[in-house]
Amino acid sequence: MIYFRIFLYFNTLLHDVAVLDVSTHEYSLGMLPSSLYTSRTLVELKLYGRFDMKFPEPVQLPYLKSMQLFNVEFSDPYSLNRLMAGCPLLEDLVVGGYWEDVEDISISSARLTSLTMDFSDSFGSLHHRSSVVLDLPNLVHFKYFDRLARSYSLMNLNSLEEARIEVLLDMDNPVWSASCSAVLGLLYGVSNAKHLFICGKCLEGLDTDEYTLPTFCNLRRLEFGWSKYLIWRHVLCQFLDSAPMLEDLNFSEGLFHRKSDSDEYSDKNFWARQRKTPDCLSSHVKTIMIDSFHGFGEEVKIARYLLRHGKVLEKLILDYDIQSSEDERELKKLLKAKRASKECIIELLF
């Protein structure tokens, strides 16, 4: 009965409507009227619910600019592209919800400027889809939340300015190299971004002996997330070496959340031995922010490394949360540490 009422509603209003927002909490799979896909007035479309996205061909939505699809179901990996092919002015696309049955996702568009793929509702699942393929030459903003797919092919993202990558990976997977390859596929795809957020789990996937990052030629702002098993020694220097124009480095979720995580390293002199100064620290990085700074041993060593090599660094910002008198003493020592830049100040946030 619910979908019969929707059909009547559509048939009454679709001739004149510009903005359409339809949601349902019905569990059974529902159909949408074919007239939806040939509207000549629709500019914004949002569908939330288990709608079966079967549509006539060709789709004709000549003025649609924004589309949001949550929990809808497509019959095959290319249905979304066929839908988009009938939307010549589409600029903003949001897809999300439970897409656990979709093994392969393929999106291509010459006009799309903003894409959000938010499958965080499925994070509790163990499903990892097979592939994600994107061909979006005009994409400017990209947000991606999903379990790590087995492979990525992100092509022609030459206009990308901002990307946010948040993935979960299977900690019980013994083949770490497979995770590393998938993560690298993601990073190579977004390597043209000017602003980039990379979650801790994504960095954790690079925990192998050897890997080669892309060169992030345009990157100005790099923001790192946090993960319990993330080893900064395996990733930080590599990213700094690969981002020659970086100006702003932000550890927005902190470096360590427990003292025990910081004290597990047997090589206590790793950061002191790093003599080579990455190009970005030598000539471009002006601001570094470390959130949730506790004064743990490894935290202080990383901060000292950044101060020692940041030749044009203007400000190191520490949003600190000191938990012991010992950590407080370490923080006081850090405030007096040698700095490569005479202009650098350390700013403490409470």
C-alpha positions in Angstrom: 0.0 0.0 0.0 2.8 2.4 0.8 4.3 2.2 -2.7 0.9 2.6 -4.3 0.5 5.9 -2.4 4.0 6.9 -3.6 3.0 6.3 -7.2 0.0 8.5 -6.9 2.1 11.2 -5.2 4.7 11.1 -8.0 2.2 11.2 -10.8 0.5 14.2 -9.3 3.6 16.3 -8.5 6.4 15.3 -10.8 5.4 17.6 -13.7 6.4 20.7 -11.7 8.6 19.7 -8.8 12.2 20.9 -8.6 13.3 19.4 -5.3 12.2 15.9 -4.3 13.1 14.1 -1.0 11.5 10.6 -0.6 12.2 8.3 2.3 10.7 5.0 3.5 11.4 2.6 6.3 9.6 -0.2 4.6 11.7 -3.4 4.6 10.2 -4.8 1.4 11.8 -3.7 -1.8 9.8 -1.0 -3.6 9.6 0.3 -7.1 9.5 4.0 -8.2 7.3 5.2 -11.1 9.1 5.5 -14.4 8.0 9.1 -14.7 10.6 10.0 -12.0 13.4 9.3 -14.5 12.0 11.6 -17.2 11.3 14.7 -15.2 12.2 17.9 -17.0 12.0 20.1 -13.9 13.8 18.0 -11.2 17.0 19.8 -9.9 17.6 17.9 -6.6 16.7 14.3 -5.8 17.1 12.4 -2.6 16.0 8.8 -2.1 16.3 7.0 1.2 15.1 3.5 1.5 15.0 0.1 -0.2 14.0 1.3 -3.6 14.7 -1.0 -6.6 16.5 1.3 -9.1 15.0 -0.1 -12.2 14.4 2.6 -14.8 13.5 3.0 -18.4 16.3 3.7 -20.9 17.3 6.3 -21.7 16.9 8.2 -18.5 16.1 11.9 -19.1 16.8 14.2 -16.2 18.2 17.2 -18.1 18.3 19.6 -15.2 19.2 17.4 -12.3 22.3 18.8 -10.5 22.3 17.0 -7.1 21.4 13.4 -6.3 21.5 11.5 -3.0 20.9 7.8 -2.9 20.8 6.0 0.5 20.1 2.2 0.8 18.7 2.0 -2.7 19.4 -1.2 -4.7 20.8 -1.5 -8.2 20.6 -4.6 -10.4 24.2 -4.5 -11.6 27.4 -2.4 -11.1 26.7 -0.3 -14.2 23.2 0.8 -13.4 24.4 3.9 -11.5 26.4 5.0 -14.6 23.4 4.5 -16.8 21.4 6.6 -14.5 24.0 9.3 -14.4 24.3 9.2 -18.2 20.8 10.7 -18.3 21.8 13.5 -16.0 24.0 15.8 -18.1 24.2 18.6 -15.5 24.8 16.4 -12.4 27.5 18.0 -10.2 26.9 16.6 -6.7 26.4 12.9 -6.0 26.0 11.2 -2.6 25.6 7.4 -2.3 25.5 5.6 1.0 23.8 3.2 3.4 23.9 -0.6 3.2 25.5 -1.6 -0.1 26.8 -4.9 1.2 25.5 -6.8 -1.8 27.3 -4.5 -4.3 30.6 -6.3 -5.1 31.8 -3.7 -7.7 31.1 0.0 -7.8 31.8 2.0 -11.0 31.2 5.7 -11.4 32.2 7.8 -14.4 31.2 11.3 -15.3 32.8 14.2 -17.1 30.9 16.8 -15.1 30.7 15.6 -11.5 32.5 17.9 -9.1 31.5 16.5 -5.7 31.3 12.8 -4.7 30.5 11.3 -1.3 30.5 7.6 -0.8 29.4 6.9 2.7 29.0 3.2 3.6 29.9 3.7 7.3 26.6 2.1 8.2 28.1 -1.2 7.0 31.3 -0.9 9.2 29.9 -3.7 11.4 29.8 -6.1 8.5 32.8 -8.3 7.5 32.1 -7.7 3.8 34.8 -6.2 1.6 33.6 -5.4 -1.9 35.8 -6.5 -4.8 36.5 -3.2 -6.6 35.8 0.5 -6.8 36.4 2.2 -10.2 36.1 6.0 -10.6 36.7 8.1 -13.7 35.9 11.7 -12.8 38.1 14.3 -14.5 36.3 17.3 -13.0 35.9 16.0 -9.4 36.9 18.6 -6.8 35.6 17.2 -3.5 35.8 13.5 -2.6 34.7 11.8 0.6 35.0 8.0 1.0 33.9 5.9 3.9 33.9 2.1 3.5 35.5 -1.2 4.3 38.7 -1.5 2.3 37.9 -2.9 -1.1 40.2 -5.5 -2.7 41.2 -3.2 -5.5 40.8 0.5 -6.6 41.1 2.2 -10.0 40.7 5.9 -9.5 41.4 7.5 -12.9 41.7 11.1 -14.1 41.1 12.8 -10.7 43.1 15.7 -12.0 40.9 18.5 -10.6 40.8 17.1 -7.1 41.2 19.7 -4.3 40.0 17.9 -1.2 39.7 14.3 -0.3 38.8 12.4 2.9 39.6 8.7 3.1 38.2 6.6 6.0 38.3 2.9 5.6 38.2 -0.2 7.8 40.4 -3.2 7.0 40.3 -6.8 8.2 42.8 -7.2 11.0 42.5 -11.0 10.8 43.6 -11.0 7.1 47.0 -12.7 7.0 47.8 -11.3 3.6 48.9 -7.8 4.6 50.4 -7.2 1.1 46.9 -7.3 -0.3 45.7 -4.6 2.1 48.8 -2.5 1.2 48.1 -2.8 -2.5 44.5 -1.7 -2.1 45.5 1.3 0.1 48.1 2.3 -2.4 45.5 2.2 -5.1 43.4 4.6 -3.1 46.3 7.0 -2.4 47.6 7.0 -6.0 44.0 7.9 -7.1 43.8 11.0 -4.8 47.4 12.1 -5.2 46.4 15.3 -7.0 44.5 16.6 -3.9 45.5 19.9 -2.2 43.9 18.9 1.1 43.9 15.3 2.2 42.7 13.4 5.3 43.9 9.8 5.8 42.4 7.7 8.6 44.6 5.7 10.9 43.3 2.4 9.5 44.3 3.4 6.1 47.8 4.1 7.3 47.8 0.8 9.2 47.4 -1.0 5.9 50.8 0.3 4.9 52.5 -1.7 7.7 54.8 -3.7 5.3 58.5 -3.7 4.8 58.4 -1.9 1.4 56.0 0.2 -0.4 56.2 3.2 -2.7 53.9 6.2 -2.2 52.8 8.5 -5.0 54.2 12.0 -5.1 51.6 14.4 -3.8 52.7 17.3 -6.0 49.8 19.6 -5.1 49.3 18.7 -1.5 49.3 21.7 0.9 47.4 20.3 3.9 47.8 16.8 5.2 45.7 15.5 8.1 46.3 12.1 9.7 43.8 10.1 11.8 44.7 7.6 14.4 44.6 3.8 14.9 45.6 1.6 17.8 48.0 -0.5 15.7 49.4 2.4 13.6 53.2 2.6 13.7 54.3 6.1 12.9 57.8 5.0 12.1 56.5 3.1 9.1 54.6 6.0 7.5 55.4 9.5 8.7 58.8 10.0 7.0 57.5 8.4 3.9 54.6 10.8 3.6 56.8 13.8 4.3 59.2 12.7 1.6 56.3 12.3 -0.9 54.7 15.8 -0.3 57.3 18.3 -1.3 54.9 21.3 -1.2 53.2 20.5 2.1 52.5 23.6 4.3 50.2 22.4 7.1 50.5 19.0 8.9 47.8 18.0 11.3 47.6 15.0 13.6 43.9 15.7 14.4 43.3 12.5 16.4 46.6 12.5 18.2 49.7 10.3 18.0 49.0 7.8 20.8 46.1 7.3 23.2 47.9 5.2 25.8 51.3 5.4 27.3 51.8 1.7 26.8 51.4 2.1 23.0 54.2 4.7 23.0 56.6 2.5 25.1 56.4 -0.7 23.0 59.2 0.2 20.6 62.6 -1.5 21.2 64.5 1.0 19.1 64.6 4.0 21.3 66.8 6.1 19.0 64.9 5.8 15.7 63.8 9.4 15.5 67.2 10.7 16.6 68.8 8.8 13.8 66.7 10.4 11.1 69.2 12.9 9.6 67.7 13.5 6.2 65.3 16.5 6.1 62.3 16.0 3.8 61.9 18.8 1.3 58.6 19.9 2.7 60.1 20.4 6.2 63.1 22.2 4.7 61.2 24.8 2.7 57.4 24.7 3.1 55.8 23.4 6.3 54.8 26.3 8.5 52.3 24.9 10.9 52.1 21.5 12.7 49.2 20.6 15.0 49.2 17.6 17.3 45.9 17.0 19.1 45.6 15.0 22.3 49.3 15.4 23.1 50.1 13.6 26.4 53.9 13.9 26.6 54.5 10.2 26.1 58.0 9.2 25.2 57.4 8.4 21.5 55.2 11.5 21.1 58.0 13.8 22.4 60.5 12.1 20.1 58.3 12.7 17.1 57.8 16.3 18.1 61.5 16.8 18.5 62.1 15.3 15.1 59.7 17.8 13.5 61.2 20.7 15.4 64.7 19.7 14.5 64.0 19.5 10.7 61.3 22.2 10.3 63.5 24.9 8.9 60.7 27.3 8.1 58.3 26.1 10.8 56.4 29.0 12.4 54.2 27.2 14.9 53.9 23.8 16.6 50.5 23.6 18.2 50.1 21.0 21.0 46.6 20.4 22.3 47.8 18.6 25.4 46.3 16.3 28.0 49.1 15.6 30.5 48.4 12.5 32.7 51.4 12.3 35.0 54.1 14.4 36.5 56.7 12.5 34.4 54.9 13.4 31.2 54.7 17.0 32.4 58.5 17.1 32.8 58.9 15.7 29.3 56.7 18.4 28.0 58.8 21.1 29.7 61.9 19.7 28.2 60.3 19.7 24.7 59.5 23.4 25.2 63.2 24.0 25.4 64.2 21.7 22.6 66.4 22.8 19.7 64.5 24.1 16.7 65.7 24.5 13.1 63.6 27.6 12.7 64.4 30.6 14.9 60.8 31.9 14.2 59.1 28.8 15.5 56.9 29.0 18.6 55.3 26.2 20.5 51.7 27.0 21.3 49.9 25.0 24.1 46.1 24.5 24.0 44.3 23.3 27.1 
